[in-house]
Amino acid sequence: MPTYSLTDLSNKSGEVTEAAFRGPVDITSRGKRKFVLLTAEDYDRIKGRSAHRVVHVDDLSPDEANHYIAALSAPIDEVND
């Protein structure tokens, strides 16, 4: 991943943003990674994925398991209403 300093971001903003179009860019301050610059499209894609909840069936409470079983058993028309 390309790395630029905060000073680079100020002085070479065009170069830094062009790099971000190709993929995420690390932004450092005093040699330490502080920010990651990415396109809005990449951010939305990442944010959308984080909205999903992934659990193992054994980790569900009985109420949660019943909720999912009922939802999976319901006809498609009922779920979309």
C-alpha positions in Angstrom: 0.0 0.0 0.0 1.4 3.4 -0.9 2.3 5.6 2.1 2.4 9.4 2.3 2.8 11.8 5.1 0.4 14.5 6.2 2.8 17.0 4.6 2.7 15.0 1.4 -1.1 15.2 1.5 -0.9 19.0 1.7 1.8 19.4 -0.9 1.1 16.6 -3.3 -2.7 16.2 -3.0 -3.1 15.4 -6.6 -0.6 12.6 -6.5 -2.0 11.2 -3.2 -5.6 11.2 -4.5 -4.5 9.6 -7.8 -2.9 6.8 -5.7 -6.2 6.4 -3.7 -8.0 5.8 -7.0 -5.8 2.7 -7.5 -6.3 1.5 -3.9 -6.1 2.5 -0.2 -3.3 4.8 0.8 -1.7 5.0 4.2 -1.3 8.5 5.6 1.4 8.9 8.3 2.2 11.5 10.9 5.6 11.6 12.4 6.3 8.2 10.9 3.3 6.5 12.4 0.2 5.3 10.4 -2.7 7.6 11.3 -5.2 7.4 8.5 -6.2 5.4 5.4 -7.4 7.3 2.3 -9.7 5.5 0.0 -12.4 6.2 -2.5 -16.0 6.7 -1.5 -16.9 3.6 -3.5 -14.4 1.5 -1.5 -15.6 3.0 1.8 -19.2 2.2 0.9 -18.3 -1.4 -0.1 -16.5 -1.9 3.2 -19.2 -0.2 5.3 -21.8 -2.4 3.6 -20.0 -5.5 4.5 -19.7 -4.5 8.2 -23.4 -4.3 8.4 -23.7 -8.0 8.1 -23.7 -10.1 11.2 -21.9 -13.5 11.1 -22.5 -16.0 13.8 -22.2 -19.7 14.3 -25.5 -21.5 15.0 -24.1 -22.7 18.3 -23.7 -19.1 19.5 -27.4 -18.2 19.1 -29.7 -18.1 22.0 -32.8 -20.2 21.8 -34.9 -17.0 21.0 -32.5 -16.0 18.2 -32.5 -19.5 16.8 -36.3 -19.6 16.7 -36.4 -16.1 15.1 -34.0 -17.3 12.3 -35.9 -20.6 11.8 -39.2 -18.8 11.5 -37.7 -16.3 9.1 -36.2 -19.0 6.9 -39.4 -21.0 7.1 -41.7 -18.1 6.0 -42.8 -17.9 2.4 -40.8 -15.3 0.4 -43.9 -13.1 0.0 -44.3 -12.7 3.8 -40.7 -11.8 4.3 -40.8 -9.0 1.7 -44.0 -7.4 3.1 
